[in-house]
Amino acid sequence: MRLKGKVAVVTGAASGIGRAIAVRFAAEGASVVLGDVSEGGREAAESIRSAGGEALFVQADLRREAEASGLVRAAMERYGQLDVLANNAGVSGGRTVVEADESDWERIMDLNLKGAWYCCKHAIPLMIASGGGSIVNISSTHAFRTQPNHFPYQSSKAGMIAMAAGICVDFGKHGIRANSICPGFIETPLAEAFLSQFADRDRRTQAMLASHPLGRFGKPEDVAAAAVFLASDDASFISGTRLVVDGGRSALQKSD
Ligand SMILES: NC(=O)c1ccc[n+]([C@@H]2O[C@H](COP(=O)([O-])OP(=O)(O)OC[C@H]3O[C@@H](n4cnc5c(N)ncnc54)[C@H](O)[C@@H]3O)[C@@H](O)[C@H]2O)c1
């Protein structure tokens, strides 16, 4: 029960990593507000409640400031405080810097970076009023080691790390900590969509597996465990940094 008595907002909580974070936060004793544009968040909140946890679903398109603000305010209105914000909602993909156009920029940046900014902007004053808080940005290893055709995804994820550092510097004096998690390849619908685009999917999958020293892909629960740590008081002197959760993939140098 490492989050007992805490109130947490998790974005993109209908699916994949966000859902696993919401489930684990609730299992650790937090009251959890699940924010997602998809109605699937309602079922996720119901499943947490039926397992004995406390959860509320708020439908929100986080590309819109009023909806991001409404999401974090819902935590105050329902539970009277806000201690943790996990900025997880995101979309991937992209093209090269030359090929990308305004629509690629808006589709990815408007959610991954601007949506996270909106949530932070409106959550931080509520966290200060609650006596402090912890922000956990779900970035990506793409922030520092990317693949072809991932602009502006990789830039949005690098921006999330820099934004967390900025929050650490500006609001540390108010007891706000902000950190980023950089997951590697995690088995979710988003990762499935990535693999499905390749005609030689099986060969790709095997090559991806071979790039993981631990011999497996990550699970959403692997990221959720890291998020619990950074959200909890166990990480009370950790701020402005990043935690890589990639099964050792970014430590491996290719030998062929
Ligand atoms: N899966 C991976 O391998 C991996 C690796 C590194 C980082 N990440 C990051 O983790 C996060 C979660 O990814 P996932 O794999 O669980 O993806 P996912 O597609 O399973 O979940 C993303 C969630 O975001 C929600 N969402 C989409 N648009 C939204 C909007 N406008 N407003 C609110 N919610 C919206 C979706 O409805 C969905 O529930 C993303 O930020 C992604 O970039 C994923």
The ligand as a Gaussian input file, in Angstrom:
#p B3LYP/6-31G(d) Opt

LIG

0 1
 N        3.915000       0.594000     -25.968000
 C        5.178000       0.965000     -26.054000
 O        6.028000       0.200000     -26.535000
 C        5.620000       2.313000     -25.547000
 C        6.994000       2.558000     -25.443000
 C        7.426000       3.812000     -24.978000
 C        6.501000       4.766000     -24.625000
 N        5.166000       4.503000     -24.740000
 C        4.240000       5.573000     -24.351000
 O        3.345000       5.080000     -23.386000
 C        2.103000       5.773000     -23.497000
 C        0.971000       4.774000     -23.554000
 O        1.152000       3.957000     -24.696000
 P        0.393000       2.563000     -24.891000
 O        1.335000       1.697000     -25.626000
 O       -0.205000       2.083000     -23.621000
 O       -0.735000       3.048000     -25.937000
 P       -2.297000       2.711000     -26.068000
 O       -2.651000       3.109000     -27.461000
 O       -2.599000       1.326000     -25.603000
 O       -2.958000       3.738000     -25.030000
 C       -2.995000       5.127000     -25.268000
 C       -4.229000       5.686000     -24.584000
 O       -4.268000       7.106000     -24.841000
 C       -5.622000       7.449000     -25.120000
 N       -5.727000       8.677000     -25.907000
 C       -5.485000       8.836000     -27.244000
 N       -5.765000      10.084000     -27.628000
 C       -6.176000      10.750000     -26.512000
 C       -6.616000      12.085000     -26.267000
 N       -6.690000      12.984000     -27.263000
 N       -6.986000      12.428000     -25.004000
 C       -6.943000      11.506000     -24.022000
 N       -6.540000      10.230000     -24.189000
 C       -6.163000       9.855000     -25.418000
 C       -6.161000       6.252000     -25.892000
 O       -7.584000       6.218000     -25.919000
 C       -5.537000       5.091000     -25.132000
 O       -6.362000       4.657000     -24.063000
 C        2.209000       6.668000     -24.738000
 O        2.518000       7.980000     -24.339000
 C        3.368000       6.065000     -25.506000
 O        4.032000       7.001000     -26.304000
 C        4.699000       3.304000     -25.191000

